[in-house]
């Protein structure tokens, strides 16, 4: 197992609660189900699953879970219906024979070049079941997001390791919608994520200028 990088993973772990809150809201509004009933027997894929701890929450709700990460920082062992693979996303998707009901792309898209984003979405639609949902969180693309996510978070406050992000790879909600439409996905909703550095937590916000979370439907 690679050395666990607390500096990198701690902010991601602080997002777990707000991701769950957002998904609960979307599922209630668009499926009429509460999140605990919805995830029973669903096939769930988490690309960039990190330690695997977030994905494990949905395994415990009865989902069949697959996690993929290029770094091997898994904190959990594989078991029936819960499998973590140390692979890059392209390798996994190229050989994937399963289809999924839910896919997580949390803090993932902002690390991909433009061409790789298209390649990803082209691969994803081949492994989605009808009415599947994709949940995304990423960074908006504007000068404020660059200033806060790179200049402040990485270089001044050191909340993240330096060079975690490249501004050119950031993706605005409008760009996400355009990308989604090209691959016949509907963007259901986008909300901002607001970070409080004092209590080290995120909350949903009407302002999506920096971090935002969204839901796509196939």
Secondary structure, DSSP 8 states (H G I E B T S, - for coil): -----HHHHHHHHTTHHHHHHHHHHHHHHHHS--HHHHTTT-EEEEET-TTSHHHHHHHTTT-EEEEE-SS----S--BTTEEEE---HHHHHHH----EEEEEEET-GGGS-HHHHHHHHHHHTTSEEEEEEEEEEEE--SHHHHIIIIIIIIIIS-SS-TTS--GGG---HHHHHHHHHHTT-EEEEEEEEEEETTTTEEEEES--SSEEEEEEE-
